Amino acid sequence: MKLIIRVLFIFISTNIFAQQNKVCITVDDLPTVPYSFRDKEHQLEITQKLIDVFTKNNIPAIGYVNEGKLYPNGKLDQSKVELLKLWLENGLELGNHTFSHLNYHKVTFEEFTEDISKGEKIIKELAKSHNTEVRYFRHPYLRSGLDNDHTDSLKKFLAKNNYIEAPVTIDNEDYLFAKAYSRAYKKKDTELMNRIGKNYIDYMEEKLIFYEKMSNNLYGRNIAQTLLVHASLLNAHFMDELVEMFHQHNYEFVSQEAVLTDPAYQEKVTKFGDWGISWLDRWALSKGKKGDFFKGDPATPEFILEINK
């Protein structure tokens, strides 16, 4: 009888573990997205608060850097370099997000690839000094190619230069919430700040559920997800709540390297357009999905759009 109970316990435990969801948190536009706040203290607060949440929860987040932000007046600002060092000193990884956040669909191939190379000058040296390396590339605006040839050209360049593409599956408009939050913060409107923050977490939960459903409909399972957020004050102040929301949905936080081991990320995209959408959407379109399959994508609340006008 004891043996049966033990076997049953192992079976249940194994299945619970196997069913645990996985997500990688990726943070774009480092060192920070400060909006109208340019002071060093504000940008340090954003960086430190994000890092504190990641380290406290053992989250192997990765930050994608726009090196152009290190030169606010055409001259290197060492204080911004120090913000990137904080990521590395706390065991977090950095990736290349181009120098100036160009849209691949609106510039020449030569301009775009030159901007990628320009965007690695400092972060590669920083990574090397911390016994790590810059391995991953994130497409600005999630634009990765207008057609097959355009896409393949970029893929070949990245592979030749030892970069691995970092797709996004949970796409969202966190930047609209962040911009609204910064305006409320500037006015010291704490009531509005809290309202924006609460709605943001609710919205992100709806987005998570939406993409889980899409994944299950497409693959019969919830794939390892990749969340895109930005290095904003909103995320600095509400990352704790965002992490807790993922915990409530039984998520384990994994690295960029780990999330890409999910076979779904090897799916070939065969449908193209001038869009910056989730790779789940791209894989669905490539599998011939249409219309109703994409219904239900949560919308940004109207009051957030109004604040941003």
C-alpha positions as CSV (number, residue, x, y, z in Angstrom):
1,M,0.0,0.0,0.0
2,K,2.8,2.4,0.9
3,L,4.6,1.6,-2.4
4,I,1.4,2.4,-4.3
5,I,1.0,5.7,-2.5
6,R,4.6,6.6,-3.1
7,V,4.4,5.8,-6.8
8,L,1.1,7.9,-7.0
9,F,2.9,10.8,-5.3
10,I,5.8,10.7,-7.7
11,F,3.4,10.5,-10.6
12,I,1.4,13.5,-9.5
13,S,4.5,15.5,-8.6
14,T,6.1,14.8,-11.9
15,N,3.0,15.9,-13.8
16,I,2.6,19.1,-11.8
17,F,6.3,20.0,-12.5
18,A,5.9,19.1,-16.2
19,Q,2.8,21.3,-16.5
20,Q,4.6,24.3,-14.9
21,N,4.6,27.3,-17.3
22,K,7.8,29.0,-18.3
23,V,8.5,32.7,-19.2
24,C,11.5,34.8,-20.0
25,I,11.3,38.5,-19.0
26,T,13.1,40.7,-21.6
27,V,13.5,44.4,-21.0
28,D,14.0,46.7,-24.0
29,D,15.5,50.1,-24.5
30,L,18.2,50.1,-21.9
31,P,19.6,51.8,-20.1
32,T,16.2,53.4,-19.4
33,V,13.1,54.9,-20.9
34,P,12.9,58.1,-18.8
35,Y,10.5,60.1,-20.9
36,S,10.9,63.7,-19.7
37,F,12.9,62.9,-16.7
38,R,16.6,63.1,-17.6
39,D,18.2,63.4,-14.1
40,K,20.6,60.6,-13.0
41,E,18.7,59.9,-9.9
42,H,15.5,59.0,-11.8
43,Q,17.3,56.7,-14.2
44,L,19.2,55.0,-11.3
45,E,15.9,54.4,-9.5
46,I,14.4,52.7,-12.6
47,T,17.4,50.5,-13.0
48,Q,17.9,49.6,-9.3
49,K,14.2,48.8,-8.7
50,L,14.0,46.5,-11.7
51,I,17.3,44.7,-10.7
52,D,16.1,44.4,-7.1
53,V,13.0,42.6,-8.1
54,F,14.8,40.3,-10.5
55,T,17.5,39.4,-8.0
56,K,15.0,38.9,-5.1
57,N,13.0,36.5,-7.2
58,N,16.0,34.8,-8.9
59,I,14.7,35.9,-12.3
60,P,17.4,35.6,-15.1
61,A,16.1,38.6,-17.0
62,I,17.9,40.1,-20.0
63,G,18.1,43.8,-20.9
64,Y,18.3,44.9,-24.6
65,V,20.5,48.0,-25.0
66,N,20.3,50.9,-27.4
67,E,23.8,52.2,-27.1
68,G,22.8,55.5,-28.7
69,K,21.2,56.4,-25.4
70,L,24.7,56.4,-23.8
71,Y,25.5,59.6,-25.9
72,P,22.8,62.1,-24.9
73,N,24.7,65.1,-26.2
74,G,27.0,63.3,-28.6
75,K,29.4,62.5,-25.8
76,L,29.6,59.3,-23.8
77,D,27.7,59.7,-20.4
78,Q,29.6,57.4,-18.0
79,S,26.7,57.5,-15.6
80,K,24.6,55.6,-18.1
81,V,27.3,53.1,-18.7
82,E,27.3,52.5,-14.9
83,L,23.6,51.6,-15.2
84,L,24.5,48.8,-17.6
85,K,27.2,47.6,-15.3
86,L,24.6,47.2,-12.6
87,W,22.8,44.6,-14.7
88,L,26.0,42.6,-15.3
89,E,27.2,42.9,-11.7
90,N,23.9,41.3,-10.6
91,G,24.3,38.4,-12.9
92,L,21.8,39.7,-15.6
93,E,22.5,39.5,-19.3
94,L,22.6,42.3,-21.9
95,G,21.6,42.0,-25.5
96,N,21.9,44.2,-28.6
97,H,18.9,46.3,-29.6
98,T,20.8,48.4,-32.2
99,F,22.5,51.7,-31.6
100,S,19.6,54.0,-32.5
101,H,16.5,51.8,-32.5
102,L,16.1,51.9,-36.3
103,N,13.1,50.3,-38.0
104,Y,14.4,47.6,-40.4
105,H,11.5,48.2,-42.7
106,K,12.3,51.9,-43.2
107,V,16.0,51.9,-43.8
108,T,18.4,50.1,-46.1
109,F,19.9,46.8,-45.2
110,E,23.3,48.4,-45.0
111,E,22.1,51.2,-42.7
112,F,20.4,48.7,-40.4
113,T,23.3,46.2,-40.1
114,E,25.7,49.1,-39.5
115,D,23.5,50.2,-36.7
116,I,23.6,46.7,-35.2
117,S,27.5,46.7,-35.3
118,K,27.6,50.2,-33.9
119,G,25.3,49.1,-31.0
120,E,27.8,46.5,-29.7
121,K,30.9,48.6,-29.1
122,I,30.4,49.2,-25.4
123,I,28.2,46.3,-24.3
124,K,30.6,43.7,-25.7
125,E,33.5,45.2,-23.7
126,L,31.4,45.4,-20.6
127,A,30.2,41.9,-20.9
128,K,33.7,40.7,-21.4
129,S,34.9,42.5,-18.3
130,H,32.2,40.6,-16.4
131,N,33.2,37.2,-17.9
132,T,30.1,36.9,-20.1
133,E,29.2,37.8,-23.6
134,V,26.5,39.5,-25.7
135,R,24.7,36.7,-27.6
136,Y,21.2,37.9,-28.4
137,F,19.6,40.5,-30.7
138,R,16.1,42.0,-30.3
139,H,14.5,43.6,-33.4
140,P,13.4,47.3,-32.8
141,Y,9.6,47.7,-33.2
142,L,9.6,43.9,-33.7
143,R,10.3,44.5,-37.4
144,S,12.3,41.6,-38.8
145,G,11.7,41.7,-42.6
146,L,9.1,42.7,-45.2
147,D,9.4,39.4,-47.1
148,N,11.3,36.2,-47.1
149,D,14.5,37.6,-48.7
150,H,14.5,40.7,-46.5
151,T,14.1,38.4,-43.4
152,D,16.8,35.9,-44.5
153,S,19.3,38.6,-45.3
154,L,19.1,39.8,-41.7
155,K,19.2,36.3,-40.3
156,K,22.4,35.5,-42.2
157,F,24.0,38.8,-41.0
158,L,23.1,38.0,-37.4
159,A,24.4,34.4,-37.6
160,K,27.6,35.6,-39.2
161,N,28.1,38.0,-36.4
162,N,27.3,35.4,-33.7
163,Y,23.9,36.8,-32.7
164,I,20.8,34.8,-31.9
165,E,17.4,36.3,-32.6
166,A,15.2,36.9,-29.6
167,P,11.5,36.6,-30.7
168,V,8.7,37.9,-28.5
169,T,5.5,35.9,-27.8
170,I,3.7,38.1,-25.3
171,D,3.6,41.5,-27.1
172,N,1.8,44.4,-25.5
173,E,1.5,48.2,-25.2
174,D,3.2,48.6,-21.9
175,Y,4.9,51.8,-23.3
176,L,1.5,53.5,-23.5
177,F,0.8,52.8,-19.8
178,A,4.4,53.9,-19.0
179,K,4.1,57.2,-20.8
180,A,0.7,57.9,-19.0
181,Y,2.3,56.9,-15.7
182,S,5.2,59.3,-16.2
183,R,2.8,62.1,-16.8
184,A,0.9,61.3,-13.6
185,Y,4.2,61.1,-11.8
186,K,5.2,64.5,-13.0
187,K,2.0,65.9,-11.7
188,K,2.5,64.0,-8.4
189,D,-1.0,62.5,-8.9
190,T,-0.6,59.4,-6.8
191,E,-4.2,58.4,-7.2
192,L,-3.9,58.3,-11.0
193,M,-0.5,56.5,-10.8
194,N,-2.1,53.8,-8.7
195,R,-5.0,53.5,-11.1
196,I,-2.7,53.2,-14.1
197,G,-0.6,50.6,-12.3
198,K,-3.6,48.5,-11.3
199,N,-5.0,48.6,-14.8
200,Y,-1.6,47.8,-16.2
201,I,-1.3,44.5,-14.2
202,D,-4.9,43.6,-15.1
203,Y,-4.1,44.3,-18.8
204,M,-0.9,42.2,-18.7
205,E,-2.8,39.3,-17.1
206,E,-5.4,39.5,-19.9
207,K,-2.5,39.5,-22.5
208,L,-1.0,36.5,-20.8
209,I,-4.2,34.5,-20.9
210,F,-4.8,35.6,-24.5
211,Y,-1.4,34.3,-25.7
212,E,-1.7,31.2,-23.6
213,K,-4.9,30.4,-25.4
214,M,-3.4,31.1,-28.8
215,S,-0.4,28.8,-27.9
216,N,-2.7,26.0,-26.8
217,N,-4.9,26.4,-30.0
218,L,-1.8,26.4,-32.2
219,Y,0.4,23.7,-30.5
220,G,-1.9,21.9,-28.1
221,R,0.2,23.2,-25.2
222,N,1.4,26.4,-23.6
223,I,4.9,27.0,-25.1
224,A,7.6,28.7,-23.1
225,Q,6.7,32.4,-23.4
226,T,8.8,35.5,-23.9
227,L,7.5,38.7,-22.3
228,L,8.5,42.1,-23.7
229,V,8.5,45.1,-21.3
230,H,10.5,48.3,-21.3
231,A,12.9,49.9,-18.8
232,S,10.4,52.4,-17.5
233,L,9.4,53.9,-14.1
234,L,6.0,52.1,-14.4
235,N,7.7,48.7,-14.7
236,A,10.2,49.7,-11.9
237,H,7.3,50.5,-9.6
238,F,5.1,47.6,-10.6
239,M,7.5,44.7,-11.5
240,D,6.8,43.1,-8.1
241,E,3.1,42.9,-8.9
242,L,3.8,41.7,-12.4
243,V,6.0,38.9,-11.1
244,E,3.4,37.9,-8.5
245,M,0.8,37.8,-11.3
246,F,3.0,35.3,-13.2
247,H,3.5,33.3,-10.0
248,Q,-0.2,33.0,-9.6
249,H,-0.4,31.5,-13.1
250,N,2.2,28.9,-12.1
251,Y,5.1,30.4,-14.1
252,E,8.8,29.6,-13.6
253,F,11.1,32.4,-14.8
254,V,13.8,31.2,-17.2
255,S,16.7,32.7,-19.1
256,Q,16.8,33.9,-22.7
257,E,18.8,30.8,-23.6
258,A,16.4,28.4,-21.8
259,V,13.2,29.8,-23.4
260,L,14.7,29.4,-26.9
261,T,15.1,25.7,-26.4
262,D,11.3,25.3,-26.8
263,P,10.8,23.7,-30.3
264,A,8.2,26.3,-31.1
265,Y,10.9,28.9,-31.6
266,Q,12.3,26.9,-34.5
267,E,9.0,27.3,-36.5
268,K,9.6,29.0,-39.8
269,V,7.7,32.2,-40.6
270,T,6.4,32.1,-44.1
271,K,3.9,35.1,-44.0
272,F,5.3,38.6,-44.0
273,G,4.1,42.2,-43.8
274,D,4.9,45.6,-42.4
275,W,4.0,44.6,-38.9
276,G,5.6,44.3,-35.5
277,I,3.6,41.5,-33.9
278,S,4.1,38.6,-31.6
279,W,5.8,35.5,-33.1
280,L,2.8,33.5,-32.0
281,D,0.8,35.6,-34.4
282,R,3.4,35.1,-37.1
283,W,3.5,31.3,-36.6
284,A,-0.3,31.2,-36.7
285,L,-0.4,33.2,-39.9
286,S,2.2,30.9,-41.4
287,K,0.0,28.0,-40.5
288,G,-2.9,29.5,-42.4
289,K,-4.9,30.8,-39.4
290,K,-7.3,33.6,-40.1
291,G,-10.1,35.8,-38.7
292,D,-11.6,34.4,-35.5
293,F,-8.4,32.7,-34.5
294,F,-6.9,36.1,-33.6
295,K,-10.0,37.6,-31.9
296,G,-10.0,38.6,-28.3
297,D,-6.7,40.4,-28.1
298,P,-7.0,42.7,-25.1
299,A,-7.2,46.4,-25.9
300,T,-5.4,49.2,-24.0
301,P,-8.0,51.0,-21.8
302,E,-9.5,54.2,-23.3
303,F,-8.3,56.4,-20.4
304,I,-4.7,55.4,-21.1
305,L,-5.1,56.4,-24.7
306,E,-6.7,59.7,-23.6
307,I,-3.8,60.6,-21.3
308,N,-1.4,59.9,-24.2
309,K,-3.1,62.3,-26.5
